[in-house]
Amino acid sequence: MTGLIERKHNWRSLVLAGAMLSLVLPAAQASAQVASPVLAAARASGEVGEKTDGYLGFPGTPSAEVRRAADELNIKRRAYYAERAAAQNTTVEAYALTMGCQLIAKTKPGEKYQAPDGSWRTRSAEPPLRSNLCPA
């Protein structure tokens, strides 16, 4: 009987861990894709920033290398968003918007992000401006 109780407890723990991972993993995967040294440097210099639609954008005119790296990442993000949107029975655009909210929230001071009005802002120590479309 004790073995049965332990298996039920382990099963519940696995389900809970899986649910928690499903909430954290998307933002972690999307932001981890920025690990490219080209994009890391571009992010630090303000050549690229997170857009409200879940993709990288350009506050100014980027170099060809930065544009190519950002375009490659955006293609990967789009594929990831499509996969996750299908699994959650939502649209790619809705999923991407939610990811945009999360990725903007994860920006660091000094990095660029797109404000809800479409303007580019530099993140300060304060939280970034949030769209009222972002989940609470």
N, C-alpha and C positions, 0 to 999 in steps of 0.2 A: 504494500500500500504506500509506503514511503517513497518508493521509486516512482510510482504514478504521480504523486504530488510533486515531486521534484521535476518530472518531465513537463507537467502542466506549468509549473513556475518558469522553467527554462523556455517553454514555448511562448509564454506571455512576455518574457524578457526580450526574446528575439523579435516579436511583433512590435513591441514598444521601441526597441532600438532601430528597427527598420523604418518605422514611422518618423522617428526623429531624424534619421539619416535622409529621408526623402525631403525633409524641409530644408536641411542645411546643404546637401550635396549639390543641387543645381547652381546656387550662387558660388559655391566653392569651385565647381568645375568651370563655370564660365569665367570667373576671375583668374583661375589658375592658367587659363589659356593665354593670359597676358604675359606669361613668363618669358616670352621672347625678349632677348636683350635689346633688340631694335625698338620694340614697343615699350619696354621698361624705360629706356632713355627718352623716348618720345613722350611718354606719360609724364616723366619728371620735368621735361622742358616745356610742357604745355602744348606740344604739337598735336596730341590726341587727347580725347576725353570721352567719358561715358555719356551717351545720349539717353534721353528719356525712353526711347524705343527699344533699348536693350542692346544696341550696337555701338561700336566705337565711331566717333565722328571727329571732325577736324575744325578746331576753333580758328585756325588760320590756314595757310597754304603749306601742306606737308611736303617733305621731300618724296621723290618717287619710291625710295626704299621704304619709308614709313607708310605711304599709301598702300603699297603692295602688301606689307605685313598686316596692316589693319584690314585690308580687303580679305586676305586669307583667313584672319581670325573671324571676321564677320560671317564668312561663308560657313565656317565651323560652328559658330554660334547658331546660325539659321538652321543648320541640320540638327543640332542638339535641341533647339527650341521646337522644331517640327516633331521630333521624336517624343519629347516630353508632353507637348500639347496633345498629340494623338493619344498618349497613355492617359491623359487627364480629361479627355473628351472636351477640349477647348480649342480655340483658334491659335495659330502661331502668333498672331499679332497680340492677342490678349496675354499669352504666356510671355512673349518678349517684353511687353510693357511691365509686367510684374518683375521680370528679371532686371529691367532697367532701373526700377525702383530700388531693388536690392543692391545692384552694382554701384549705383550712385551713392547709396548709403555707406558703402564700403570704401569710397574714395578716401584718400589721405590728404591732410592739409598740404596745399601747394598744387594739387592735381586739379585739372579742369573737369567740369561736368556741365551738362545742359540743364538749365533751370526750367521750371514748368512753362515759362513764357517763351522758351526757345533760345534765350540768350545764353551765352557761355559765361560761367562763373568760375572763379578759382576758389577751391575749398579752403576754408579757414579752420580754426579750431572748433568752430560752431558746427552743428549738423548742417548738411546741405539742405537747400530748399526742396520741399517735397510736393509733388503733384497731389491734388485731392483725389486722383485716380489710383494712387498707390494704396495697397492694402495696409490696414492699421498695424 
